[in-house]
Amino acid sequence: MTAVPGRAGSEAPAPIFAALGDPTRLRLVARLCEGGPQSITRLAAGSYFTRQAITKHLRVLEAAGLVRGFRHGRERRWEIRARRLDLARRHLDRISRQWTQRLEALKRDVEDMPEEP
């Protein structure tokens, strides 16, 4: 669970995908997307993870720029930084378009091949 230091503001998508590559962190992101800002206690509820483990995962997500922690009264809450998720989505969309273009070119090449006798 090592974070890439100094990369939170970077537009490089690799730290985002590295952070999202862990199933626990992916679940935390999903919970924050669905439920809005939440405390560590709330994020740990119904999970076998300790609050300390959740905190470690949140720190990795924070280093990747995916979440932000802030004080709300006496507790710390965490929220999604949608701009970073949008960056990952745009990157995946670009890759998808590239694959579609390559597959369409391959299909044309195959269809243009002369039939063997």
Secondary structure, 3 states (H helix, E strand, C coil): CCCCCCCCCCCCCHHHHHHHCCHHHHHHHHHHHHHCCEEHHHHHCCCCCCHHHHHHHHHHHHHCCCEEEEEECCEEEEEECHHHHHHHHHHHHHHHHHHHHHHHHHHHHHHHCCCCC
